[in-house]
Each structure stands twice: as C-alpha cells, then as structure tokens.
C-alpha cells in the first residue's frame, strides 16, 4: 500500500519527508550513469509532490551530506584509519567549518512535517554545504 493511498482522505493533509543520504542533484552528463538512483530521486520528490498536491499531501526531500554520527565515526576509524581528531580535521575542510549534526537534521525534519512548514511541497533541500549552481 502506498503512502498516498494511506494518507489520501484520512486527515486534512498528509506529510512526507524523504531523507536522502546522497547527492540528489547529479551532473546529467557524468554522474547519472554512476548514480541512477540519485538521478531518479532528484526528480522523484518534486514529481510525486506535484502528483499529490490536490490530495493535500505535502512531500519534501532532504539530501543529507557529511554528518557526525556514530556510524560515520566507526567508518572513519575502521576504513580510513582516522584518529580521535578526525571530526575537527574534516570540519576544517568544510565551508561552514563543521559536520552536519543529527539533532539539527531531526529538528528540520520535524519542521517539514509540521503545520509550520505551511504549503511547502516538492522541495529538495540540500543539507550538505554545497550550493547547486554555485561558482568557485
């Protein structure tokens, strides 16, 4: 049973937030062949939101970049030989000077799923310190 069939008519409005742990916006000429799922997801959230807007179901996506999680810590240590200071070293190489934080991401998801997000639907928000279309 699909999300839409469950939510259609059940409440005054439905809500969904897709969490994508990869870049949803890929260069169509190069990365799309290597990341077909990412390419599909880039259009999937807006297309699905468009299809269900008259059902009053809001659908948004969040593409999550490098985040300071226990799993990332284990990966850095096991596969990259990282020491105790890997987070500080990684943060120094990022534009905002820090890794994403799970609690901040959770707060944002709660906002997207709440009535406070108003009529926002079909958005794919990049939570990864990159600006699509940015120069330099």
Order of alpha helices (4+ residues) and beta strands (2+ residues): alpha-beta-alpha-alpha-beta-alpha-alpha-alpha-beta
